């Protein structure tokens, strides 16, 4: 991982085979856990990848970001073993 030097977003590429699209089980599980992300498919044109995620870190405070990261990581572990 690279530590961001600024900006508002982190781009993630999921492990091979994990579908992160808006209608995916993974996306629904994140929403159920109280975490929202922008599926990468919404940020590309034709032939959009199905395994990318855009996370925003520009709105939440440090403790809220830690909690959001904990929730996201918990769901990610469920889907990636």
N, C-alpha and C positions, 0 to 999 in steps of 0.2 A: 504494500500500500504506500502511496505517496501522501504526505501531509499537505493539505491545501495551503497556499500562501494568500488566498483571498478568493473572492467570488461569492456566489450564492448556491452553487450546486456541486454535488459529487455525482460522477457517472460511474455506474457499476456494470460489470458484465457478469452474469450469473454463470455458475458451473455448467458445463455441457449438458444439454438435455432439460434444463430447468426453464419452463415456460413462464415468463413474467408479464405476458400481455394482460390487458385490462380485464379480459374474461377468464383468465387463468385461475386455477385453484390457489396458486401461490398468492396472487393479488387479493383474492377474496379472504384468504387466511390472514394476510397482513391487515386488511380493513377490520376484520373481526378482532384482531389484537390491538386495534386503535392506532395503526400506523398507515399513513397514506404516502404513496410515491407516485411519480409520473412514469407510466410504462414507456420505455424508449420508443416503442412502435408509434406513439403519438408525436414524436419529435423528428421522425424521418419521413421521407416520401415513399415512393414505390420500393418494394423489396425490403421493408423495414425489418430489422432483426427482432427476434422474439425473445431475446434473453438479456435485454438491457433495462436499466432502471436509472431514473434521475431523482436524486434526493436533494431537497433544499435544506440548507442549514442557516439561512439568513434571518429567520423569524423567531425561533425558539431560544430561550436562555440556556445556559450551560446545563443546569440540572434537568431541564426538559429534553434537551438533546441526548443526554445520557440515558434517560428513560426510553426515549424513542429508539435509540440504538439497541438497548437491551431487548425491547419488544421485537424489533426487526430481526436481530440476531437469533432470537428464540425461534421465530417462524422459519428463518433460513436453515437453522439446524434440523428442524423437523423434515424439511424437504430435501436436504442434501446429506443427511446422515451424519 
